[in-house]
Amino acid sequence: MQDALLYVVITLLMSAVLAAFGLPFLVAAWAFARATRGALGEATRLALAAAIAAIGIAPTYDAYRGPLPITIRLLRGEPVPPVAAAVSLLVTWLLFLALAWALARRRSDGRLAMRS
């Protein structure tokens, strides 16, 4: 439990670095969500956009518990344990999906309130 808490704290402290490395993926996720607004259902669109963002930001940790996105480690030729990468990607995707859903709901609630 203590190790899991340590990883959460490290990831939160390094979130700006992870976001900087993942910026192209965040922009791609935003562009995808905007481009498919009328073509896909809301849930599908948000899930796919969250997956694009998660691919660019999902962290993996080295021996010193330093987080770097999985994509950066793979580009550097460093080994990435497949199970750890899958868990990290899944957790990151779920977090982005929850964030995207909350933002979409807030946006739609704001529109409803303005129309009343």
C-alpha positions as CSV (number, residue, x, y, z in Angstrom):
1,M,0.0,0.0,0.0
2,Q,2.8,2.3,0.9
3,D,4.5,1.7,-2.5
4,A,1.3,2.5,-4.4
5,L,0.9,5.8,-2.4
6,L,4.5,6.7,-3.2
7,Y,3.9,6.1,-6.9
8,V,0.7,8.3,-6.8
9,V,2.6,11.1,-5.1
10,I,5.6,10.9,-7.5
11,T,3.2,10.9,-10.5
12,L,1.3,13.9,-9.2
13,L,4.5,15.9,-8.5
14,M,5.8,15.0,-12.0
15,S,2.5,15.5,-13.8
16,A,3.7,18.7,-15.5
17,V,6.6,16.9,-17.0
18,L,4.4,14.0,-18.1
19,A,2.0,16.5,-19.7
20,A,4.9,18.3,-21.5
21,F,6.1,15.1,-23.0
22,G,2.5,14.1,-23.9
23,L,1.5,17.5,-25.3
24,P,1.3,16.3,-29.0
25,F,-1.0,13.5,-27.8
26,L,-3.1,15.9,-25.8
27,V,-3.5,18.2,-28.9
28,A,-4.3,15.2,-31.0
29,A,-7.0,14.0,-28.5
30,W,-8.5,17.5,-28.5
31,A,-8.4,17.7,-32.3
32,F,-10.0,14.3,-32.6
33,A,-12.8,15.2,-30.2
34,R,-13.5,18.4,-32.1
35,A,-13.4,16.8,-35.5
36,T,-15.7,13.9,-34.6
37,R,-18.3,15.9,-32.6
38,G,-21.1,15.2,-35.1
39,A,-19.9,11.8,-36.4
40,L,-19.6,9.8,-33.3
41,G,-21.7,9.4,-30.2
42,E,-20.6,11.3,-27.1
43,A,-19.4,8.3,-25.1
44,T,-17.5,6.8,-28.0
45,R,-15.9,10.1,-28.9
46,L,-14.8,10.8,-25.3
47,A,-13.5,7.2,-24.8
48,L,-11.4,7.4,-28.0
49,A,-10.1,10.9,-27.2
50,A,-9.2,9.8,-23.7
51,A,-7.3,6.8,-25.2
52,I,-5.3,9.1,-27.5
53,A,-4.3,11.3,-24.5
54,A,-3.5,8.2,-22.3
55,I,-1.2,6.7,-24.9
56,G,1.0,9.9,-24.7
57,I,1.0,10.4,-21.0
58,A,0.7,6.9,-19.3
59,P,3.8,6.7,-17.1
60,T,6.3,3.9,-16.5
61,Y,8.9,4.1,-13.8
62,D,12.7,3.4,-13.8
63,A,14.7,1.9,-11.0
64,Y,14.8,5.3,-9.2
65,R,11.0,5.6,-9.5
66,G,11.3,8.4,-12.0
67,P,8.2,8.5,-14.2
68,L,8.4,9.0,-18.0
69,P,5.7,8.3,-20.6
70,I,5.7,4.8,-22.0
71,T,6.1,6.2,-25.5
72,I,9.3,8.1,-24.6
73,R,10.8,4.9,-23.0
74,L,10.0,2.9,-26.1
75,L,11.5,5.6,-28.4
76,R,14.7,5.5,-26.3
77,G,14.9,1.7,-26.7
78,E,14.5,1.1,-23.0
79,P,12.7,-2.0,-21.8
80,V,9.1,-1.5,-20.7
81,P,7.4,-4.4,-18.8
82,P,4.2,-5.2,-20.7
83,V,2.0,-5.8,-17.7
84,A,3.1,-2.6,-16.0
85,A,2.6,-0.7,-19.2
86,A,-0.9,-2.1,-19.7
87,V,-1.9,-1.3,-16.1
88,S,-0.5,2.2,-16.4
89,L,-2.2,2.8,-19.7
90,L,-5.5,1.5,-18.3
91,V,-5.4,3.6,-15.2
92,T,-4.4,6.7,-17.2
93,W,-7.2,6.1,-19.7
94,L,-9.8,5.7,-16.9
95,L,-8.6,9.0,-15.3
96,F,-8.8,10.8,-18.6
97,L,-12.2,9.3,-19.4
98,A,-13.5,10.5,-16.0
99,L,-12.1,13.9,-16.6
100,A,-13.5,14.2,-20.1
101,W,-16.9,13.0,-19.0
102,A,-16.9,15.5,-16.1
103,L,-15.9,18.4,-18.4
104,A,-18.5,17.4,-21.0
105,R,-21.2,17.1,-18.3
106,R,-20.3,20.5,-16.9
107,R,-20.3,22.1,-20.3
108,S,-23.7,20.7,-21.1
109,D,-25.1,21.7,-17.7
110,G,-23.8,25.2,-18.3
111,R,-25.6,25.4,-21.7
112,L,-28.8,24.2,-20.1
113,A,-28.6,26.8,-17.4
114,M,-27.9,29.6,-19.9
115,R,-31.0,28.6,-22.0
116,S,-33.4,28.7,-19.0
